[in-house]
């Protein structure tokens, strides 16, 4: 009996952990760029950001920049007001896409009376239940630009469902989580150093 209880407890814990899935970030960078020299950063011009993300409002942009400033400070990289003196420039944009989540459930086998096998009780065909949910997926992309050549040398991005973010605090928490997760491994550690 104890073994059965342990089995069902394990199944329930696995199911709960699957429900609390948190999205992870994807990153890529130019391996020729020396990230060890990056001590300061600045944001690209706000007007450029407005042009790049016309559907993103200034409130959201401020939240993204505040989250980036906090995370960069935690990583030991200082904000430089004068863009011309910064080691890298930060650019970011948000994209959204309407998506559908389609799930099919087999309801199982139905018991029926006199279902074609002669007299008596038998088994009928099960039914399939299909559920379709519409949602919006948002993607935050952060680029680090080398100001000397005006090209991105690092990119991180994270995609997640955003249609169920109903309160102000949920939106702030989602932005903080996305930025923290994207910048967790910035600046990247060269492979040779990582193996030591």
Helices and strands as residue ranges (DSSP letters): H 2-19, E 26-29, G 35-37, E 40-43, H 46-52, H 58-74, E 78-79, G 83-85, E 88-113, E 121-146, E 151-161, H 168-182, G 183-185, H 191-195
